[in-house]
Amino acid sequence: MSKTKNRIVIISPVRNEETLITGVIRSMINQTVQPVEWLIVDDGSTDRTLEIIEQAAQEHKWIHIERKPDRGKRSVGPGVVEAFYYGYDRLWTKDYDFICKMDGDVEFKPKYFETLLTFFANDRYLGAASGKPMLEEGEKLVEERTHDEMVAGMINFYRRECFEEIGGFVREVHWDGIAFHRARMNGWRTCSIDHPDINFIHKRLMGSSDKGVLTGRMRWGRGQHFMGTHPLYLFAIGVYRMFEKPWFLGGLFIILGYFKAMLESMPQYDDLEFRKSLQAWQFERLKLGRRLEIIPPPEQNSLKIEPISSQGLTPEVP
């Protein structure tokens, strides 16, 4: 596969990540396939985050930093997407093939992007993918459970054609779930892949970055309501999540967040066809129906991808 078919741009919205951002930087520097541009959006950090990423940018010309005006607080969900698009509008690189939204609290192996690209090379219908997120529990790594058709929100990696076709990310809670389901509606496959080279470490329990994990679970439930999740499927999610940390309460707070949003008449994602498709997919998972979309299976072939680096593929600096 030619170099022009592997050009990756990555956008990372970060805020007050001084204790974790060094691990992300180290992971990126060690990649066998590096992006042509890694744009880090400092979203109003008040700690040493900016100092750390500026030092990295001085040493690696493919790292690009933008400072977004401080809103005064951390804002997950719509705030993250707002910061992502602040960076998206300021990308130096206009010619790229893949776009990735990546968090500042992950670590991954040197062949992460090289390996991920092989899956795209072998499946023309693959629109978005990630590895499986893993949590550190003592000396063990435990999977942070993610369904195989979902893309882990911490490293959202999209084929550019797919990303643009679905209209990018919605600036609201559960933007990542809306994005990968819209991709399926448009005939693209989405997945999180269990593979030793692309399983990655998530340094924080999902939803715990702002006001604690139970607030995050309430927000998760509100996001499911906004997205249009069917109440029966939501209840199944809540019960399923009771059997992981934080035990019982995590799942309960997802259910509470959903029905609280319903009682407050929270507006929902304004696309009836999307909700119809989403709920059909959910009912198939509950073994009560069938999904609406049919995506051809991956082609079995021997396509290979040659490792490339960012050398000679410099960002288009204005």
ABEGO torsion letter per residue (X at the ends): XBAAAABBBBBBBBBGAAAAAAAAAAAAAABABBBABBBBBBBGBABAAAAAAAAAAAABAABBBBBBBBAGBBBBEAAAAAAAAAAAAABABABBABBBBBBAABBBBAAAAAAAAAAAAABAABABBBBBBBBBBEABBBBBBBBAABBBAABBBBBAAAAAAAGEBBBBBGAAAAAAAAAAAAGBBBBBBBBAAABBBBABBBGAABGEAAAAAAAAAAAAAAAGBBAAAAAAAAAAAAABOBBGAAAAAAAAAAAAAAAAGBBBBBBAAAAAAAAAAAAAAAGABBBABBBBBBBBBABBBBBBBABGBBBBBX
